[in-house]
């Protein structure tokens, strides 16, 4: 459900990858628009340290709500995408931007459902 919402935001060009994750979960986590705005410039490798924006946003959600799962998320993301950094992920071509969004959203959703 959340992955589909996030992919829709991204595909409709109403959000970059980081915003798509945050917007998809905004209602569930009761996030206000000022927090969502924090992710406006975090797509296309512009998240801090050049990490994937979808990864960055999902990691922030995990940090706020279930920080004990961050190591597990990091390992899953690297094994799925090949790296945490957007330029490297793109070069490896293991996962598309939509794939990164789905991976990130699915992991967060799994945590909130358990």
C-alpha positions in Angstrom: 0.0 0.0 0.0 2.6 2.6 1.0 5.0 1.5 -1.7 2.3 2.0 -4.3 1.5 5.5 -2.9 5.2 6.4 -2.9 5.8 5.1 -6.4 2.7 7.1 -7.6 4.0 10.4 -6.1 7.4 9.8 -7.8 5.9 8.6 -11.2 3.5 11.6 -11.3 6.5 13.9 -10.8 4.9 15.4 -7.7 7.8 14.3 -5.5 11.4 13.2 -5.7 12.4 9.8 -4.3 12.9 11.1 -0.7 9.7 13.2 -0.7 7.7 10.2 -2.2 8.6 8.1 0.9 7.8 10.9 3.3 4.5 11.8 1.6 3.4 8.1 1.5 3.8 7.8 5.3 2.9 11.3 6.3 -0.6 10.5 7.5 0.4 7.4 9.3 3.2 9.2 11.2 1.3 12.5 11.5 4.1 14.4 9.7 3.5 18.1 9.1 4.3 19.9 5.8 7.4 21.6 7.3 9.0 18.2 7.8 8.0 17.0 4.3 9.7 20.2 3.0 13.0 19.0 4.5 13.2 16.4 1.7 12.6 18.7 -1.2 16.2 18.8 -2.2 17.1 15.2 -1.4 16.5 13.5 -4.7 18.9 12.5 -7.5 21.8 11.9 -5.2 21.4 15.2 -3.3 20.6 13.6 0.1 23.4 14.0 2.7 26.6 12.2 1.7 25.1 11.3 -1.7 22.9 8.5 -0.3 19.8 7.4 -2.1 16.9 9.8 -1.3 14.4 7.0 -0.7 16.9 5.3 1.6 17.6 8.6 3.4 13.9 9.3 4.0 13.0 5.8 5.1 16.0 5.7 7.5 14.8 9.0 9.0 11.3 7.5 9.5 12.9 4.4 11.1 15.1 6.7 13.3 12.0 8.5 14.6 9.9 5.4 15.1 11.8 2.1 15.3 15.5 2.9 15.5 16.4 -0.7 16.4 15.7 -1.7 12.8 18.2 0.6 11.1 21.1 -1.9 10.8 18.7 -4.5 9.3 17.4 -1.8 6.9 21.0 -0.8 5.9 21.9 -4.4 5.2 18.7 -5.1 3.2 19.1 -2.0 1.1 22.8 -2.7 0.3 22.0 -6.3 -0.6 19.1 -5.2 -2.8 20.5 -2.0 -4.4 24.2 -2.8 -4.3 25.1 0.4 -2.4 23.6 3.2 -0.3 24.9 6.0 -2.6 22.7 7.1 -5.5 25.5 7.4 -8.1 26.8 3.9 -7.3 23.3 2.5 -7.3 22.7 4.0 -10.8 26.0 2.6 -12.1 25.4 -0.9 -10.8 21.9 -0.9 -12.3 20.7 -3.6 -9.8 17.7 -1.4 -8.8 15.9 1.5 -10.5 14.8 4.6 -8.6 11.3 3.0 -8.4 12.9 -0.1 -7.1 14.7 1.8 -4.4 11.4 3.5 -3.4 9.6 0.2 -3.2 12.4 -1.4 -1.2 12.5 1.5 1.3 8.7 1.8 1.6 8.2 -2.0 2.0 10.7 -2.1 4.8 9.1 0.8 6.7 5.6 -0.6 6.2 6.8 -4.0 7.5 8.0 -2.4 10.7 4.8 -0.5 11.4 2.7 -3.5 10.8 4.7 -5.7 13.3 
